[in-house]
Amino acid sequence: MGVLNNLVLFDQHVPQNRVQSIVPDLATSWTSNEEGTELTFTLREGVRWHDGKPFTAADVKCTYDLLAGKANENLRLNYREAWFLNLYEVMTNGDSEVSFDLKRPQPAFISLLASRYSPIYPCHVSPRGMRTDGQSPRQPRPAIRQPGAVPGHAAQLGPQVLHRYPRRRAIRCRRGAAAAAGGAFGACPGKCWSS
């Protein structure tokens, strides 16, 4: 699994992806209205980005506004914009609930949210800041820098922290401080930690 998380995902223990095998990730539960035009998710509380900022419904709204091409900033390349043409609006209800309002019923919409191509992005980091690694002279260093964090990747979720990401090579993770203390969201077997 990647360094970013989804609202929901396909159960990794089931050999074939099906709507019935979708399980919570950053969401704890979800409901749909009778017409199938609104999906409402209750979000997991106490989750923090690795730079210490809390994960909220605003991150979810910002992510899907960005993916649907409705945000002020744009992704450099956004092949997923067509996935969300039926998305009318993403609405927040406080910090722990978010609703997706669809133009018409779309039973497979939750499958799009569960795909590995639908992670939640940190809204306090610009799209440019998410893609720059700060190591290339052609790329500027991102605005957010935390002590001990890999430049350009300061805001991640989960017990792992991106340690190294040499271009065109393997991603190396290390145990985050919250994971070492037993307080991180998510689980990762001990063998995935790298020093």
C-alpha positions in Angstrom: 0.0 0.0 0.0 1.1 3.5 -0.6 2.0 6.3 1.8 -1.3 8.0 1.4 -4.7 6.5 2.4 -8.2 6.3 0.8 -11.6 6.9 2.4 -12.4 3.3 1.6 -10.5 0.5 -0.2 -10.9 -3.0 -1.5 -10.2 -5.6 1.1 -6.7 -6.9 0.3 -7.5 -10.4 1.6 -10.2 -10.9 -1.1 -8.8 -12.2 -4.4 -11.2 -10.2 -6.6 -12.3 -6.5 -6.2 -16.1 -6.2 -5.7 -18.3 -3.6 -4.2 -19.1 -6.1 -1.4 -15.4 -6.3 -0.5 -15.0 -2.5 0.1 -13.8 -1.8 3.7 -13.2 1.5 5.6 -9.8 3.1 5.6 -10.0 6.8 6.6 -13.7 6.6 6.8 -15.3 4.5 9.6 -18.7 4.1 7.9 -20.8 5.3 5.0 -24.4 5.6 4.0 -26.2 6.3 0.7 -29.6 8.0 0.2 -32.4 6.0 -1.3 -32.0 7.6 -4.8 -28.3 6.7 -4.8 -27.3 10.3 -5.5 -25.6 11.0 -2.2 -22.8 9.1 -0.3 -22.0 10.3 3.3 -18.9 9.2 5.1 -18.1 9.4 8.8 -14.3 10.0 9.1 -11.9 8.4 11.5 -11.0 10.8 14.3 -7.6 11.4 15.7 -5.7 10.9 12.4 -2.9 13.3 11.8 -0.7 14.0 8.8 3.0 13.4 9.6 3.6 17.1 9.8 1.2 17.2 12.8 -1.8 18.8 11.1 -5.1 17.0 11.7 -6.8 15.1 8.9 -10.3 16.6 8.4 -13.3 16.6 6.0 -11.7 19.7 4.4 -8.9 17.5 3.1 -11.4 15.2 1.5 -13.4 18.1 -0.1 -10.2 19.7 -1.3 -8.9 16.4 -2.8 -12.0 15.7 -4.8 -12.4 19.3 -5.9 -8.9 19.0 -7.1 -9.5 15.7 -8.9 -12.8 17.0 -10.4 -11.0 20.1 -11.8 -13.1 22.4 -9.6 -10.2 23.7 -7.4 -8.2 26.9 -7.8 -5.0 24.9 -8.3 -4.6 22.0 -10.7 -2.7 18.8 -10.8 0.0 18.7 -13.4 -1.7 15.8 -15.1 -5.2 14.7 -14.1 -6.4 11.7 -15.9 -9.0 11.1 -13.2 -11.0 14.3 -14.0 -13.3 12.2 -16.3 -14.0 9.8 -13.4 -15.8 12.6 -11.5 -17.9 14.2 -14.2 -21.0 13.0 -12.3 -19.8 14.6 -9.1 -21.9 17.7 -8.4 -20.5 18.7 -5.1 -18.5 17.6 -2.1 -20.0 18.9 1.2 -18.5 18.9 4.7 -20.5 18.7 7.9 -17.9 19.6 10.5 -14.5 18.0 10.6 -15.6 14.4 10.7 -18.3 14.0 8.0 -18.2 14.5 4.2 -20.9 13.9 1.6 -20.6 13.4 -2.1 -23.6 14.8 -4.1 -24.0 13.1 -7.5 -25.8 14.5 -10.5 -27.5 11.1 -11.1 -27.2 7.7 -9.5 -23.9 6.0 -10.0 -23.6 2.6 -8.2 -19.9 2.2 -9.1 -18.9 5.6 -7.6 -17.8 4.0 -4.3 -15.5 1.7 -6.4 -13.8 4.7 -7.8 -13.2 5.9 -4.2 -11.8 2.5 -3.3 -9.4 2.3 -6.1 -5.7 2.8 -5.4 -5.8 5.9 -7.6 -8.0 7.8 -5.2 -5.9 8.7 -2.2 -6.7 11.7 0.0 -4.2 14.6 -0.4 -3.3 17.1 2.3 -4.9 20.4 1.5 -2.3 22.4 3.3 0.3 21.3 0.7 -0.1 22.6 -2.8 -0.1 20.1 -5.7 3.3 21.5 -6.7 4.6 20.9 -3.2 3.4 17.3 -3.3 5.3 16.5 -6.5 8.6 18.3 -5.9 11.3 16.3 -4.2 13.6 19.2 -3.3 16.6 17.2 -4.5 16.7 18.2 -8.1 18.2 21.6 -9.1 15.3 22.0 -11.6 12.7 21.7 -8.9 12.2 24.2 -6.1 12.1 23.1 -2.5 8.5 22.9 -1.2 7.2 25.5 1.3 6.5 22.9 4.0 9.7 21.6 5.7 9.6 19.7 9.0 12.7 18.6 10.9 13.5 15.0 9.9 11.0 14.9 7.1 11.8 14.1 3.5 11.5 17.4 1.5 8.3 17.5 -0.6 6.7 14.6 1.3 6.2 16.1 4.8 2.4 15.4 4.9 1.6 11.7 4.8 -0.8 9.4 6.7 -0.2 6.2 8.5 2.4 4.6 10.7 5.1 4.8 8.0 7.1 7.9 7.1 8.7 8.2 3.6 12.4 7.9 4.3 13.9 7.9 0.8 12.5 7.9 -2.7 15.3 7.9 -5.3 13.8 8.5 -8.7 12.9 5.3 -10.6 13.8 3.1 -7.6 12.1 1.6 -4.5 10.3 3.6 -1.9 11.9 3.3 1.5 9.8 3.9 4.6 10.7 4.1 8.3 8.6 3.8 11.4 7.1 7.1 12.2 7.2 8.6 15.8 3.5 8.0 16.2 3.8 4.3 15.1 6.8 3.7 17.5 4.6 5.1 20.3 1.7 2.9 19.2 -0.6 5.9 18.4 -0.5 5.9 14.6 -3.5 5.0 12.4 -3.0 2.0 10.2 -0.9 -1.1 10.4 2.2 -2.3 8.6 4.2 -5.5 9.3 7.5 -5.0 11.1 9.4 -6.1 8.0 8.4 -3.0 6.0 10.5 -0.6 8.2 13.8 0.5 6.8 16.6 2.4 8.5 
